[in-house]
Amino acid sequence: MESAKLLQAIIETAIDGIITIDDRGRIESLNPSALKIFGYKAEELIGKNISVLMPEPDRSRHDGYLLNYQNTGEKKIIGKGREVKGLRKDGTQFPFRLAVSEVQFQERIIYTGFIHDLSKEKEAEEFLKNYTMELEELVEDRTKSLKKMLYELEEAKDEANVSLEKEKELNRMKSRFVSMASHEFRTPLS
């Protein structure tokens, strides 16, 4: 009896949502975290098909998935975890990690879904993605700016070299002229 109370206390205080359904997909129980995640009260969901918590196309396909599993034994999600979309009472969709287990209890099958809301993780992921893109754009813009500046500096260097060569040529011509003029002044015309 104590272990049942302990188990109930663990389920009631679990951070992740826990939902049990019967073999026809009807909700039997939800812990407080599941109610909070989906935005419902227990009496609004008990006895309803679990598909009310799913957006399309999963909503209309769920019963078929369940029936297919019961007929073939082919597991698509039972015993595995995967990311899916949920539908809150207010109509908003959100991502969550779903793991489903199956248990035989008192001659009937019960499926238990463990729900970990990924909304905050996805928001953080989106923020980081956008921030990374902004940084990449800044780096690209800065790189373009530096390349342009480097190109302009190369052009200025080339122009300075051309001017320097012209200056040297002028100095050589000036030196020759001064040398010739000096020679002419020292040697009279004959």
C-alpha positions in Angstrom: 0.0 0.0 0.0 2.9 2.4 0.8 4.5 1.7 -2.6 1.2 2.7 -4.3 1.1 5.9 -2.4 4.7 6.6 -3.2 4.1 5.9 -6.9 1.1 8.2 -6.9 3.1 11.0 -5.3 5.9 10.6 -7.9 3.4 10.8 -10.7 1.6 13.8 -9.2 4.8 15.7 -8.8 6.6 14.7 -12.0 7.8 17.6 -14.1 6.8 15.9 -17.3 3.3 15.2 -18.3 2.0 11.6 -17.9 -1.2 10.5 -19.6 -2.8 7.0 -19.6 -5.2 5.8 -22.2 -7.1 2.6 -22.8 -6.8 0.3 -25.8 -9.4 2.4 -27.7 -7.5 5.7 -27.2 -9.7 7.1 -24.4 -7.9 9.1 -21.7 -8.0 7.5 -18.3 -5.7 9.7 -16.3 -3.5 12.8 -16.5 -1.0 14.1 -14.0 -1.0 17.8 -13.0 1.9 18.5 -15.4 0.0 17.1 -18.4 -3.0 19.3 -17.5 -0.8 22.3 -17.2 1.0 21.6 -20.5 -2.2 21.2 -22.5 -4.2 23.8 -20.5 -7.1 21.6 -19.5 -8.9 20.5 -16.3 -9.0 16.7 -15.8 -12.8 16.5 -16.1 -12.5 18.1 -19.6 -10.4 15.2 -20.9 -11.2 12.0 -18.9 -13.0 9.6 -21.3 -12.2 11.7 -24.4 -10.1 10.3 -27.2 -6.4 11.3 -26.9 -6.5 12.7 -30.4 -8.1 15.9 -29.0 -4.6 16.8 -27.9 -3.2 16.4 -31.4 -3.2 18.7 -34.4 -4.0 17.4 -37.9 -3.0 15.1 -39.6 -2.1 13.1 -36.5 -5.6 13.7 -35.0 -7.5 11.9 -37.7 -4.8 9.2 -38.1 -4.3 8.3 -34.4 -7.1 5.7 -34.1 -5.9 4.0 -37.3 -2.3 3.9 -35.9 -3.6 2.3 -32.7 -5.8 -0.3 -34.5 -2.9 -1.1 -36.8 -0.6 -1.8 -33.9 -3.2 -3.9 -32.2 -3.7 -6.0 -35.4 -0.1 -6.3 -36.5 2.0 -5.7 -33.4 4.2 -3.4 -35.4 5.4 -0.6 -33.1 5.8 2.9 -34.5 6.1 4.8 -31.3 5.6 2.3 -28.4 8.8 1.8 -26.6 10.4 4.6 -28.6 10.6 8.3 -28.1 10.1 11.0 -30.8 9.3 14.6 -31.2 5.7 15.4 -32.1 3.3 18.4 -32.0 0.6 18.8 -29.4 -2.5 20.9 -29.4 -3.4 23.1 -26.4 -6.9 24.0 -25.3 -6.3 27.5 -26.6 -5.6 26.1 -30.1 -1.9 26.7 -30.1 0.5 24.0 -31.2 3.7 23.1 -29.4 6.6 20.6 -29.8 7.1 17.9 -27.3 9.0 14.7 -26.8 6.7 11.7 -26.5 7.6 8.3 -25.2 4.9 5.7 -25.0 4.9 2.5 -23.0 2.4 -0.4 -22.9 1.4 -2.3 -19.9 -1.0 -5.2 -19.3 -2.9 -4.4 -16.1 -5.9 -6.4 -14.7 -6.5 -8.1 -18.0 -6.5 -5.0 -20.0 -4.0 -2.9 -21.9 -3.0 0.6 -20.8 -0.8 2.9 -22.8 1.2 5.5 -20.9 2.5 8.6 -22.6 5.3 10.6 -21.1 5.3 14.2 -22.4 8.3 16.6 -22.2 7.4 20.0 -23.5 10.1 21.3 -25.8 8.7 24.8 -26.2 11.5 26.5 -24.3 14.2 24.5 -25.9 12.9 25.2 -29.3 12.6 29.0 -28.5 16.2 28.9 -27.3 17.3 27.0 -30.4 15.5 29.5 -32.6 17.1 32.4 -30.7 20.6 30.9 -31.1 19.9 30.2 -34.8 18.8 33.8 -35.4 21.7 35.1 -33.3 24.2 33.0 -35.3 22.7 34.3 -38.5 23.1 37.9 -37.3 26.7 37.3 -36.3 27.4 35.6 -39.7 25.9 38.7 -41.4 28.0 41.0 -39.3 31.2 39.0 -40.0 30.3 39.0 -43.7 29.7 42.7 -43.7 32.9 43.4 -41.8 34.8 41.1 -44.2 33.4 43.0 -47.2 34.3 46.3 -45.5 37.9 45.1 -44.8 38.3 43.7 -48.3 37.1 47.1 -49.7 39.5 48.9 -47.4 42.3 46.6 -48.4 41.5 47.1 -52.1 41.5 50.9 -51.6 44.8 50.7 -49.7 46.3 48.6 -52.6 45.1 51.2 -55.1 46.5 54.0 -53.0 49.8 52.1 -52.7 49.9 51.6 -56.5 49.1 55.3 -57.1 51.8 56.3 -54.6 54.3 54.0 -56.4 53.3 55.6 -59.7 53.7 59.1 -58.2 57.0 58.1 -56.6 58.3 56.8 -60.0 57.2 60.0 -61.6 58.9 62.0 -58.9 62.1 59.9 -59.3 61.9 60.4 -63.1 61.5 64.2 -62.6 64.4 64.2 -60.2 66.5 62.3 -62.8 65.4 64.8 -65.5 66.1 67.7 -63.2 69.6 66.3 -62.4 70.4 65.8 -66.1 69.1 69.3 -66.8 71.1 70.8 -64.0 74.1 68.8 -65.1 73.6 69.9 -68.8 73.0 73.5 -67.8 76.0 73.5 -65.6 78.1 71.9 -68.3 76.8 74.5 -70.8 77.6 77.3 -68.5 81.1 76.0 -67.9 81.7 75.4 -71.6 81.1 78.3 -73.8 79.3 77.8 -77.1 81.7 77.3 -79.9 
